[in-house]
Amino acid sequence: MAVKVLVVDDSGFFRRRVTEILAGDPQIQVVGVASNGREAVDQTLALRPDVVTMDYEMPVMDGITAVREIMQRCPTAVLMFSSLTYEGARVSLDALDAGAADYLPKNFEDISRNPDKVRQLLCERVHALARTNRRSLGLASAPPAPSAAPASSVATRPALRPSEPAPASKPAAPRSNSPAPRKKHYQLVAIGTSTGGPVALQRVLTQLPANFPAPLLLVQHMPAAFTKAFAERLDKLCKIRVKEAEDGDTLKPGTALLAPGGKQMMLDGRGIVRILPGDERLNFKPCVDVTFGSAAKAFRDKVLGVILTGMGADGREGARMLKTAGSDIWAQDEASCVIYGMPMAIAKANLADGIYSLDDIGRYLAELS
């Protein structure tokens, strides 16, 4: 059965181009178009598409408000388009918090210059989102900033806004699939994620106390223009410190270093962070496998690797290296994932020491302190 898509954009040109690209895939059917957020909500309710592609700046009702209303009334996988700028990053993060499942840069240049690449990327993303765990859409909204956060962490602009609660009839995800992990001292916690990761990371990291005893490395598949804004936002919401990693950074307890987009984050033999140009042979920049692999060499059996929601299998081979070195691996459970791809790859390879819901991962990490 074809994936049903609703295309939403106030630009007639962009609506036509996206429609043409999607129509080229025989397994995708564009069932409608809309030119503003209000039309998007109405069309979603009427047409019940599997996926909605959504612009953010539109008349009548903006895209983020539309996403929030769609999640309230008819939870649907939304793919948000935004610009490759700091402001675009802020908008994308707001959209993800409102309930959007993923985002893509809105780049007219790429559409003209690399139409085949754009077609492949867009169609692959639509197919992946059509398999989104619909229950997780209602659960994926980010929690409010912890009230116990220090005053210095208060944002100067609205941070990730908590979405409206999902309908009460929606069943909750199971708390855990594995017994609680044994208490252990780790010299490093490394977390890898992709689709659904920004909200998932926020849910996990906001549970950690300021005196969290281990340093953290975060690898989120994200464009270069987005990671700095994402790190700043997490830092304002969390009790721990969060910053975009820089070459030469040292690992410190209670500090999370986010891999910069478009590059690779590794640890050298002394445990110093190295930021290297992205290898063109690798699909992901940053790549979870690269970071996890270097952590296995630097810290052997003293690492906790965590794989959260995301499509594909990045992190599997890095997790294998960590396991071979004697470290532990946790994976997010299917019920709480937006996309059960990366954690599934870990589970199928029998690499997981524990499979836990998203909230349990945060709670168990907090108990390490």
N, C-alpha and C positions, 0 to 999 in steps of 0.2 A: 504494500500500500504506500502511495506517495506521501511524502512529508508536506503538510499544508502550512504555507507561510503567508503572513500578512506583512506587507512592506509599508513602513511609515516614514515619511520625510516631507518637509514643506517645499523642497526643491523638486520640481517636475523632472529635471534632468536626472537627478540622483535616483528618484523613484523608477524612472524608465530603465536606467542602467542596471540597478540592482535586480529589477524584474527580469530583464533580458538575461543577465548572468544566471539567475536561478532557473529560468525557463530552459536553459541549455542542459540541465540535468533531468533526465527522464524520471528520476525518483523524487523530484520536488515539484510541487504544484503551488503557484502563487494564487491564492484564493481571493485576495483583495488588496487594495492600497488605501492609504489614508494620508492626509496632508497636515494634520495637527493632532495633538494629544487627545482631544475630546473624541475625534473620529476614531482614533486608535482604540480607545476604551470601548466605544460602541461597536466597532467592527469585531473586536476580540470576543465580546459577549455574543454577537450574532453569528460569527463564522466559526468560532472555536478552533483557531489554528493551532498547530503544534508548536510553531515558533513565530515570534514577532521580531522583525528588525526595526529598530527605533532610533530616530534622530533625537538630539537633546534640545536643540534651540528651535522652537516652533511657535506660531501664533496660537491664540485661544487657550491652549494648555501645553506647557513644556513637557519634554519627554520624561523627566524624572517624576513629575507629578502623575503622569499617565502610567508609568511603571508601578508606582505605589498603589494607584487605584485598581489596576489590573490584578495585582497580587492580592488585594483585598477581596475582589469580586470574582475573579476567575484565574487562579494561579496558572501562568503560562510561561514557558521559557522565552526570555527576552534577550536579544542580542543588540547591544547598544553601540551606536557609532559615535565616535568623538574624535577631536583633533589631536595630533601628536604634539601637544604643548603641555606646559605645567597646568594651565587652566583646564585643558582637555583631560588631564589626569584627575584633577579635582572633580570634574563633572562625572567621569567614569566611576570614580570611587563612590560618589553620592548615588549614582545609578545602581551600582552593585549593592549598596546598603539598602536601597529601596526595594531590591528584590531581583534586579536583572541578573541573568545567569552568566553572562560574559560580555565582552566588548571587542570591537575592532576599530582601528584607526580609520577615520574618514579621509582618505587621501586621493583626491581627484587625479594627481599626477600619476600614481601607481595604476589607476584604472586605465589611463591612456597609454602608459609606457609598458606595463606588464599585465595585460588583460588575462592571460592564461594563468599566471600566478595568483591574481586576485580571484579569478573564478574558482580555482582549486581550493584556496583558503576559505572563501566564503561558503562554498558548498560543503566542504568538510566540516566546518563549524556548525552549519545548520543541521547536518545529519547527526552530529554528536549531541547537539542541544535537544534534538527531537527525542533522544533517548534519556534526557534528563530525568532524574528521580523527582517526580512532581511533588511528592510529599516533602522533599527537602526544600523546595521553593518556599513553602510556607514556614520552614524552620530556619532558613538561612539568613534572616535579617540579623544585623549586628546588634548586640546588647548595648544599652546605654553605657556611657563612661562610668567607671566605678566611682562611687561617691567618696571613697577613701583616698583617691588620688591626691597627691600633694598639690597645693595651690599653684605652684610654678608650672604645672602641666596643663593648666586651663588654656584652651584654644582661644585665639583672638578672633576667630571666625567660627561659624558652626562646624563642628566635627561631624563624624559619621552619625547621621540622625537615626535613631531606632525606628524601624518600620512599624506600621500598625500590626497588631497581632493577627495571626492567621485565624480562620474560623475555628471555633471551639470543637467542631465535629471532626477536625483533621486529627488522625491518630498520631501520638507522639512516637519518636524513634525509640527503639529499645535502648536501655542505658548502656549495655555492654554485651559483647559476644564472648569475652574471655574473663577469666578470674582477674582480680586486681593484681597489678604487678608487684613483685617483691621490691622492697626498699633497697636502693643501691646508690652509691655515690658515683656520679658521672663527671668527667672533666669537661665534657662538651655535649650540648643538645643541638642536633642539626635537623631542620625541618624543611621538607620539600613539598611543593604544591603547584597547581596550575589553575584550571578553570574552577571557580568557586573559592579559590584560595584567599583573596583579600578579606572576605568576610570571615572565612574559617580561621585565618590567622588572628584576626581581631578577637574572635570569641575565645580562642585559646590563650593568647598573650595577656588579655585583660584579667585573666584569673591568677596570674603570677604575682607574687609579692615583690616588693622592691628589693628585698634581701635574697632573691632567688640565688642559689649557691653556684650555679654553673653559667658559663657564657653560652650564647646561642648564635647559630648561623641560620639564616633564613634564605631559602631559594624559592622565589616566586616567578614563574614565567610572566614577563611583563616588559613592555618597551622601555628603552632607555629614558625617554622623557617622563616616565611615570614613577620610577622607583624612588626618586628623591621625595616627591610629594607624598607617596605612600608611607615611606619611613617617617616623615615628619608627622603625618597624621597618627600613625600608631604611637609615636612617642608622646603625643599629647593625650592619648587615651589610656596609656598603660602606666603602671607603677614602675616597671622596669624601664631602662633606657633603650630606645630603638634609634638606629641611625643607618644611613646608607653606607655600606662598607667602602673604605678607601685603602689603596695599596699601603702596606706597612702598619695597618691597625693591629693592635694587640688584643687578645681575648681577655675579657674581664667578666667576673661573675655579675649577673643581673643586667648585662648589656647584650642586646640582640643586634647583630650586623646583617643588614639586608643586601643581598647581592645586587650590584647595579645592572640594569637592563643593558643588553647588547654586549656584555662581557662575561668572563668566567671568574668565579671566586674560588680560590684554593688556599690551602694551608701549607707552608713549607715545613721542613723538618723540625724547626724550633716552635712551630705553632703560630707563626706570624702570618697574617692575611696577605695574600697576593692577588691583585686584580689584574687579569691578563686579557688581551684582545680575544674576542670570540673566534674560535676555530671555525672556518667556513664549512668544514666537514661535519660539524655537529648541528643537529636540527635546532637545539635550544641554546639560547644565550640570554640568561645564565642556564646552566645545565645542572640538575640535581646529581646526576651520576658523577660529574667532575668534582663537585664539592664533597660529596660523601666519600668518594675514592681517596681524595687527599686527606680527609679526616681519619680514614682507616689507617693510613700510613703514619700519620702524625701522632694519633692517640690510641691506636690498637683497640684494646678491649674496654676502653673508658668512655665510649661514645653511646649516646642514645639517638638513634635515627628515627624520625617520625615522617611518615608519608600521609599527606592529606589529599583531599579531593582533587581530581584533575584527569584530563583525558590523556591517553597514551600510556607509556610504560617508563618514562624517565624516572630514575631513582632505583629501578630494580637492580641494575648491575652494580651501582654504588652500594646499595643495601647488601648485596651479596658479598662485596668486599668487606663491609663492616662486620657481617656475620662470620666470615672466615677468620677475621681478626679477633673474634670473641665478643663483639659489641652486641647490643640489643636493638631490636627494630619493633616499632609500633606502627600499625596501619589503621586508618579511619574505617569505620564500618560502612557497609553499603547504604544502610537506611539514612544516615546523616550526610552522605555525600551529595553534592550537586551532580558530579560526574564520577561514577565508580570505575575509573580506568587505572590510574596509578596505584591506588591501594589494592585493586583487584590483581594487578600484576605481581605485587608483593605477596598477596595471599596465595595465588596460584603457584608461585615458585616456592611456597612453604618457607618463606623468609621471616614471617611475622612471629614475634614472641607474644604479642598481644594484639587483638583487634577490638577497638573501642569506639564508642560514639564520640562525636566531636566534643561534647561537654565533658565527658569522662576523661578525654585526653588532657584537657585543661586542668581538671581537678586532680588527676594523678600527677601531672607535672608539678602543680602547686604543692602537693604533699611531699615532694622531694626536698623542700626547703626545711 
